Amino acid sequence: MSPGNDDDLYGGTGQTRTRLPDGGQGDVYGGAARRPARSSSRSLITVVGVVVLLIAAIAFANRGGDESSSGSGDGKKPGTSPTAPTGTKAVASGFAHDEQGAQSAAANYAVALVSADILKPDRRTEIVRQLFVPDKVAGLEAKFDKAYSAGFLSRLGLDANGNAPAGQTYVSRTVPVGTKTTAHSNGTATAEVWCTGAFGTAGESTKNPVTNDWFTMTLKLRWTDGDWKVESFSQKDGPSPVNGDNKISSADEIAKAVEQYGGFTYAR
């Protein structure tokens, strides 16, 4: 997201920070090379370009977000496993009806809303029906589908089903660092989730290598059908620590890590 853009998001993905390699062809992660300087104009142009695409899709999804929908939101009840290996479709549920339960729900939902699965039509429908209050579901499904069109996905280097080309792996993995509630009552809550994550495409020919980002999500929750559900959410940059001068891993190492290390859901 662009700095200072705090508009409500009713179906966005995580921001994807990207940069083109400074060298020639081959492994864009640079093997043992160090991270390129952030001041590079070429890197900045690439970052802005991809972020603009994501902001445009999010803005489109937000149009009329407050309008009620007649959709029933009858989705399959999500699983309750606290962790799940990559490929297992799990979103936690059954959170306590208190302030701590709202924070747990917000952390779990942040992971799902800024995931690679949100770009996949089949998984996106399931996620929306699991996470959002029923009166938002039908309208949001249509807005998500329009926002993440085949044309938009193509500009991210993905096919119409949200998959990367053969030999590449698309990554969108979010890690909550902390949570807090800014408002809470018996039936509603607002929780903020400070997050970091890894975003981009791992592959030798990618122009969007995997990098990390820091952002804060604000989720407005409503107690519905015995659980906390999302009414709306927004996202802003930071707080961001100083970047370490870490050795950059190869594309193959990143892809294998995504395949071998399962993602987490979180509880406070």
N, C-alpha and C positions, 0 to 999 in steps of 0.2 A: 504493500500500500504506500501511497505517497505520504510524506510526513504531514501530520495535521489532519488527515482525512479520517474523521471519526463517524461518518454517516452510518446509520443502522444497516446491517447486512442481513438479508433474509435468505442466505444460501450461497455464501462465498466460499472460495478455497483459501488456502494459506497463500501469503505473498511468496513469490518465487524470485529470489535474488540470483541473478545469473551474470556471467561475464564470459566474453570470448577469450580464448587463449592468446597470449602475446606471441607465441611461436608459430611454427608451421603446422602440418598435419600430424596425425597420430594421436597419442594419448593426451587428451585435453587436460587431464589432471596433472600432467607434468612429472609423473613418477616421483623422484626425490626433490623436485623443484619446490621452491617456496611459493606461498600465495602471492599473486600479482598485487601491486600497490592499489589501494582503493581509489587513488586519485587519477588513475588511468582514464582518459576520456573515452577510449574505446569500451572499457568495462562499464563505465557509467551509462553510455548510450545503450548497451545491451540490457543492463538492469532496468533502465527506465522503459525501454521498449516492451519487455515482457510484463513488467508490473502494470503498464498502461493497459495491456490486453486483459489482464486479470481484473483490473478496476472496472473496465468497460463491461465485462461480463457480470460482475457483481452489481453494478449500477442497474443493468438491465433486469437482473433478477429481483431487484428491490422495488421496481415500479409497482405502486399500488399494494405494497406489502401489508398495509394495515387493513385492507379489505377482508371481510370475513368470507369464508368458503363453506360450501355445503358438503365438502368431503368428510367422510366418516373417519378416515385415518385408521382403518382396521388393518394394522400391520401385525406380522408375526411377533410375538413377545420375544425380545432379545435375550440372549443367554446371560448368565450371571458369572461366568468364569472370570476371575480377576486378571488373568493374562491369557493370551492366545497366540499360537504360532502363526507366522505369516500364512495367509490363505484361509484361515478359519474366520468365519464371519461372526464376530462377537462384539456387542456393545453392552456395557453393564446396565443394570436396571435394579429396581427395588431399593431406592435410596431412602434413608431415614427422613421422616417428616419434621425436620428441624434445620437449624442454620448450618450445621456441619454436613447434613445430608445434601443440602443445596450446593455447598461447595464441592462435595464429591461428584454430584451430578454434573456440575459445570466443568470440572476437570476432565471427566470422562467424555463429555460431549464435545469439548474442544478438540480432543484427539480425533474423534470421528469426523468433525466438520472440516478439519484441515488435513484430510487424508487423500491418498491417491484414489481411494474407492469413490470419493465424491464425484470424480470425473467419469466414472463408469455408469452408464444408464441404469442397469439392473440394480447395482448396489446403491446408487443414489436414491432410487425410489424406496428401497428398504430402510436406508438411513433416515430419510425424511419422515417416514411413517413411524419410526421408532422414537425419534428425538423430539419432534414438534407436537404442539397441542393440536388436537384433531381439527379445529376450525381453521387452521393454517395449511393443512396438508395438501389439499387438492390444488389450491392456488400456487403453492410453492413448487409442487411437482412440475407444473407447466412452466413456471418461471425458470427453474433450474434447467429444464430441458432446452429452453430457448437460449439461456445464457451460455450453456456448455454445448453449443451446436457442433456439428461435424467440422464446420469451418474454423471455429474457435480452437477446437482440439488440434486441428491440423497445424495451426500456427504455433502450438506448443510442441509439435513433432509427434503427436499421437493420432491413432486412427479413430474412427467414429465410435468405437467401444472404449476409448480411453486407454488403449494399449500402446506401448512404445514399439518401434520397429524391432525386427529380429536382431538379436545381439546387443540390445540396449535395455535398460531397466529404468522406468520412471519412479522417482522417489518423492514422497511427501509424507514425512514422519514427524509428528509433533510430540514434544515432551513438556508437560506442565512442570513449572519450577515452583510455583506457589499460588495460593488462592486467597481471596478475602471476599466477604459480603459487604456491600455498601447499603443494602436495604433488605429487610426481612420481616415478613408477617406470616400468619398462619397459612395463607394461600398463595403468596407471591414472594419472590426473592430476586435480588440482583447480585450476581457474583462476578468478580473479575478473576481471570486466570492469566498469570504471567507465564509465557511459553518461549521455548526455543525449539529448533527443529532442523531437519535436513531436507532440502528441496532441490529438484532438478532431475536431469536425465544422465544416468551412468552409461557411458558407451564411448568407443574410441572416436567416433565422428560427430559426437554431439556438439551443438553450439550453446547448450544450456547445461553445463556441468553442475553436479550436486554441490551446493554450498549451504551454509547455515544462516539462520535469521533469528531475531528476537522480536516478540510482539506481545501485546496484551489483548485478550478477548474479554468483552463484557457480555454476559448472557442474562437476559431477563427470563425468569422461570415462573411457571405457574403449576401449582399442585393439581394434578389431573389424574383421575382413575387410579389413585393410590401411588402416584410417583411424580417426581419433578419432571416437567417437560419444558421445552424451549418455546418462548413466545417470539423472541427476536434476539439478534446478537449483533455486535459491532466489533471492529478490530482497529487497533492503532499500533504504530511502531513503538518498539522499546518497552522498558528500559534495556539498553544494550551495553554490555561490558566492553572493555578494550579487547580487540582480537588478539589472540596469541599467535606467535610465529610458528604455527604447527607445520610439520611435514605433511604435504598433501599426498593422499593415497591415490593409487591408480584406479582407473575406471573399473577394472575387474575386481579389485578389493572392495570397492563400494558396493558393486552389484552383489557380490557374494555375501557381504554383511547384511544386506537387506533380505536376502533369501534365507540366511542361516539364523538371524536373530529376530525372533518374533516381536511384534509391537506389543505395547502394554495399554491396558486401561488403568485408571488410577482411582484410588479412594483416599480421602484425607484421614 
